[in-house]
Amino acid sequence: MPHVTVKLWPGKSEQQKTPLAETITKDVMAILHYGEESVSIAMEEVQSQDWAEKVYKPDIQNKWDRLNKKPGYDVNDL
């Protein structure tokens, strides 16, 4: 049962989040061959000033070898 969490800075509207969730769901279904009922999507807003501590260090830096898509930004530039 795939569950995808999208962490993003605040400010995106529901009109942006809804199609993003729909697109991710469709891609998971098409690529992994799951039914729509098996897929869940969460949007987790993280303040920009908290990004390094709450997202980058625990989810990116500490799991670098598990990332399927690595970021193209430097955390020091945030």
mmCIF file of the C-alpha atoms, coordinates in Angstrom:
data_MODEL
# 
_entry.id   MODEL 
# 
loop_
_atom_site.group_PDB 
_atom_site.id 
_atom_site.type_symbol 
_atom_site.label_atom_id 
_atom_site.label_alt_id 
_atom_site.label_comp_id 
_atom_site.label_asym_id 
_atom_site.label_entity_id 
_atom_site.label_seq_id 
_atom_site.pdbx_PDB_ins_code 
_atom_site.Cartn_x 
_atom_site.Cartn_y 
_atom_site.Cartn_z 
_atom_site.occupancy 
_atom_site.B_iso_or_equiv 
_atom_site.pdbx_formal_charge 
_atom_site.auth_seq_id 
_atom_site.auth_comp_id 
_atom_site.auth_asym_id 
_atom_site.auth_atom_id 
_atom_site.pdbx_PDB_model_num 
ATOM 1  C CA . MET A 1 1  ? 0.000  0.000  0.000   1.00 0.00 ? 1  MET A CA 1 
ATOM 2  C CA . PRO A 1 2  ? 1.935  3.046  -1.128  1.00 0.00 ? 2  PRO A CA 1 
ATOM 3  C CA . HIS A 1 3  ? 1.679  6.134  1.014   1.00 0.00 ? 3  HIS A CA 1 
ATOM 4  C CA . VAL A 1 4  ? 3.422  9.239  -0.314  1.00 0.00 ? 4  VAL A CA 1 
ATOM 5  C CA . THR A 1 5  ? 4.169  12.270 1.827   1.00 0.00 ? 5  THR A CA 1 
ATOM 6  C CA . VAL A 1 6  ? 4.965  15.488 0.009   1.00 0.00 ? 6  VAL A CA 1 
ATOM 7  C CA . LYS A 1 7  ? 6.766  17.979 2.228   1.00 0.00 ? 7  LYS A CA 1 
ATOM 8  C CA . LEU A 1 8  ? 6.622  21.518 0.966   1.00 0.00 ? 8  LEU A CA 1 
ATOM 9  C CA . TRP A 1 9  ? 6.808  25.110 2.066   1.00 0.00 ? 9  TRP A CA 1 
ATOM 10 C CA . PRO A 1 10 ? 3.458  26.710 2.987   1.00 0.00 ? 10 PRO A CA 1 
ATOM 11 C CA . GLY A 1 11 ? 1.621  28.808 0.459   1.00 0.00 ? 11 GLY A CA 1 
ATOM 12 C CA . LYS A 1 12 ? 0.442  26.342 -2.151  1.00 0.00 ? 12 LYS A CA 1 
ATOM 13 C CA . SER A 1 13 ? -3.312 26.365 -2.647  1.00 0.00 ? 13 SER A CA 1 
ATOM 14 C CA . GLU A 1 14 ? -5.701 23.435 -2.563  1.00 0.00 ? 14 GLU A CA 1 
ATOM 15 C CA . GLN A 1 15 ? -6.128 24.081 -6.308  1.00 0.00 ? 15 GLN A CA 1 
ATOM 16 C CA . GLN A 1 16 ? -2.433 23.208 -6.644  1.00 0.00 ? 16 GLN A CA 1 
ATOM 17 C CA . LYS A 1 17 ? -2.275 20.396 -4.094  1.00 0.00 ? 17 LYS A CA 1 
ATOM 18 C CA . THR A 1 18 ? -5.289 18.492 -5.414  1.00 0.00 ? 18 THR A CA 1 
ATOM 19 C CA . PRO A 1 19 ? -3.997 17.971 -8.967  1.00 0.00 ? 19 PRO A CA 1 
ATOM 20 C CA . LEU A 1 20 ? -0.552 17.143 -7.585  1.00 0.00 ? 20 LEU A CA 1 
ATOM 21 C CA . ALA A 1 21 ? -2.065 14.401 -5.425  1.00 0.00 ? 21 ALA A CA 1 
ATOM 22 C CA . GLU A 1 22 ? -4.156 13.169 -8.363  1.00 0.00 ? 22 GLU A CA 1 
ATOM 23 C CA . THR A 1 23 ? -1.104 13.027 -10.641 1.00 0.00 ? 23 THR A CA 1 
ATOM 24 C CA . ILE A 1 24 ? 1.006  11.196 -8.064  1.00 0.00 ? 24 ILE A CA 1 
ATOM 25 C CA . THR A 1 25 ? -1.855 8.732  -7.493  1.00 0.00 ? 25 THR A CA 1 
ATOM 26 C CA . LYS A 1 26 ? -2.225 8.044  -11.221 1.00 0.00 ? 26 LYS A CA 1 
ATOM 27 C CA . ASP A 1 27 ? 1.512  7.545  -11.632 1.00 0.00 ? 27 ASP A CA 1 
ATOM 28 C CA . VAL A 1 28 ? 1.710  5.165  -8.657  1.00 0.00 ? 28 VAL A CA 1 
ATOM 29 C CA . MET A 1 29 ? -1.207 3.195  -10.082 1.00 0.00 ? 29 MET A CA 1 
ATOM 30 C CA . ALA A 1 30 ? 0.301  3.038  -13.582 1.00 0.00 ? 30 ALA A CA 1 
ATOM 31 C CA . ILE A 1 31 ? 3.864  2.227  -12.580 1.00 0.00 ? 31 ILE A CA 1 
ATOM 32 C CA . LEU A 1 32 ? 3.339  0.001  -9.537  1.00 0.00 ? 32 LEU A CA 1 
ATOM 33 C CA . HIS A 1 33 ? 0.020  -1.556 -10.639 1.00 0.00 ? 33 HIS A CA 1 
ATOM 34 C CA . TYR A 1 34 ? -1.981 -0.697 -7.538  1.00 0.00 ? 34 TYR A CA 1 
ATOM 35 C CA . GLY A 1 35 ? -5.631 0.254  -7.474  1.00 0.00 ? 35 GLY A CA 1 
ATOM 36 C CA . GLU A 1 36 ? -6.622 3.769  -6.496  1.00 0.00 ? 36 GLU A CA 1 
ATOM 37 C CA . GLU A 1 37 ? -7.950 2.492  -3.166  1.00 0.00 ? 37 GLU A CA 1 
ATOM 38 C CA . SER A 1 38 ? -4.426 1.379  -2.229  1.00 0.00 ? 38 SER A CA 1 
ATOM 39 C CA . VAL A 1 39 ? -2.775 4.778  -2.641  1.00 0.00 ? 39 VAL A CA 1 
ATOM 40 C CA . SER A 1 40 ? -2.746 7.582  -0.070  1.00 0.00 ? 40 SER A CA 1 
ATOM 41 C CA . ILE A 1 41 ? -1.140 10.994 -0.363  1.00 0.00 ? 41 ILE A CA 1 
ATOM 42 C CA . ALA A 1 42 ? -0.349 13.514 2.386   1.00 0.00 ? 42 ALA A CA 1 
ATOM 43 C CA . MET A 1 43 ? 0.808  17.105 2.061   1.00 0.00 ? 43 MET A CA 1 
ATOM 44 C CA . GLU A 1 44 ? 2.935  18.283 4.972   1.00 0.00 ? 44 GLU A CA 1 
ATOM 45 C CA . GLU A 1 45 ? 3.743  21.985 5.089   1.00 0.00 ? 45 GLU A CA 1 
ATOM 46 C CA . VAL A 1 46 ? 7.055  22.904 6.695   1.00 0.00 ? 46 VAL A CA 1 
ATOM 47 C CA . GLN A 1 47 ? 8.122  26.488 7.300   1.00 0.00 ? 47 GLN A CA 1 
ATOM 48 C CA . SER A 1 48 ? 11.187 27.508 5.282   1.00 0.00 ? 48 SER A CA 1 
ATOM 49 C CA . GLN A 1 49 ? 13.163 28.326 8.421   1.00 0.00 ? 49 GLN A CA 1 
ATOM 50 C CA . ASP A 1 50 ? 12.476 24.787 9.718   1.00 0.00 ? 50 ASP A CA 1 
ATOM 51 C CA . TRP A 1 51 ? 13.317 22.968 6.473   1.00 0.00 ? 51 TRP A CA 1 
ATOM 52 C CA . ALA A 1 52 ? 16.937 22.117 7.325   1.00 0.00 ? 52 ALA A CA 1 
ATOM 53 C CA . GLU A 1 53 ? 16.120 20.641 10.744  1.00 0.00 ? 53 GLU A CA 1 
ATOM 54 C CA . LYS A 1 54 ? 12.733 19.038 10.021  1.00 0.00 ? 54 LYS A CA 1 
ATOM 55 C CA . VAL A 1 55 ? 13.238 17.810 6.454   1.00 0.00 ? 55 VAL A CA 1 
ATOM 56 C CA . TYR A 1 56 ? 16.745 18.109 5.041   1.00 0.00 ? 56 TYR A CA 1 
ATOM 57 C CA . LYS A 1 57 ? 18.751 16.568 7.868   1.00 0.00 ? 57 LYS A CA 1 
ATOM 58 C CA . PRO A 1 58 ? 16.416 13.685 8.819   1.00 0.00 ? 58 PRO A CA 1 
ATOM 59 C CA . ASP A 1 59 ? 14.892 12.842 5.419   1.00 0.00 ? 59 ASP A CA 1 
ATOM 60 C CA . ILE A 1 60 ? 17.551 13.829 2.891   1.00 0.00 ? 60 ILE A CA 1 
ATOM 61 C CA . GLN A 1 61 ? 21.008 14.095 4.427   1.00 0.00 ? 61 GLN A CA 1 
ATOM 62 C CA . ASN A 1 62 ? 20.610 11.097 6.734   1.00 0.00 ? 62 ASN A CA 1 
ATOM 63 C CA . LYS A 1 63 ? 19.044 8.936  4.011   1.00 0.00 ? 63 LYS A CA 1 
ATOM 64 C CA . TRP A 1 64 ? 21.103 10.043 1.027   1.00 0.00 ? 64 TRP A CA 1 
ATOM 65 C CA . ASP A 1 65 ? 21.734 6.470  -0.121  1.00 0.00 ? 65 ASP A CA 1 
ATOM 66 C CA . ARG A 1 66 ? 17.969 5.770  -0.176  1.00 0.00 ? 66 ARG A CA 1 
ATOM 67 C CA . LEU A 1 67 ? 16.950 8.787  -2.266  1.00 0.00 ? 67 LEU A CA 1 
ATOM 68 C CA . ASN A 1 68 ? 15.659 7.951  -5.734  1.00 0.00 ? 68 ASN A CA 1 
ATOM 69 C CA . LYS A 1 69 ? 15.796 11.641 -6.676  1.00 0.00 ? 69 LYS A CA 1 
ATOM 70 C CA . LYS A 1 70 ? 18.392 13.804 -4.973  1.00 0.00 ? 70 LYS A CA 1 
ATOM 71 C CA . PRO A 1 71 ? 17.841 17.556 -4.547  1.00 0.00 ? 71 PRO A CA 1 
ATOM 72 C CA . GLY A 1 72 ? 19.737 20.054 -6.644  1.00 0.00 ? 72 GLY A CA 1 
ATOM 73 C CA . TYR A 1 73 ? 19.999 22.693 -3.926  1.00 0.00 ? 73 TYR A CA 1 
ATOM 74 C CA . ASP A 1 74 ? 22.481 23.225 -1.145  1.00 0.00 ? 74 ASP A CA 1 
ATOM 75 C CA . VAL A 1 75 ? 20.935 23.337 2.329   1.00 0.00 ? 75 VAL A CA 1 
ATOM 76 C CA . ASN A 1 76 ? 23.262 26.223 3.195   1.00 0.00 ? 76 ASN A CA 1 
ATOM 77 C CA . ASP A 1 77 ? 21.470 28.360 0.589   1.00 0.00 ? 77 ASP A CA 1 
ATOM 78 C CA . LEU A 1 78 ? 18.117 28.089 2.357   1.00 0.00 ? 78 LEU A CA 1 
# 
